[in-house]
Amino acid sequence: MNTATPSTPLPILVVDDDPALVGAISALLTASDYQVYAAYNGVEAVEQFDVTKPALVLLDLAMPGRDGLNVIHEIRT
């Protein structure tokens, strides 16, 4: 197992319609030296993904409006 810290923080996009949950997850990831981006709905998620090109997306599937499955489909196309 490689425990070395990369020279640049790994970018992670956290997407959830619950700001408290996004804040908690973001705080944990930031404390572990990740670069965290946040989005609070599907539209913001796609926009953030296009701009930041994160290595990982933590995505709520059950969001109002554009849900997580729609976001996944749009990101993949």
Stockholm file with secondary structure:
# STOCKHOLM 1.0

chainA/1-77         MNTATPSTPLPILVVDDDPALVGAISALLTASDYQVYAAYNGVEAVEQFDVTKPALVLLDLAMPGRDGLNVIHEIRT
#=GR chainA/1-77 SS CCCCCCSSCCEEEEECSCHHHHHHHHHHHHHTTCEEEEESSHHHHHHHHHHHCCSEEEECSCCSSSCHHHHHHHHHC
#=GC SS_cons        CCCCCCSSCCEEEEECSCHHHHHHHHHHHHHTTCEEEEESSHHHHHHHHHHHCCSEEEECSCCSSSCHHHHHHHHHC
//
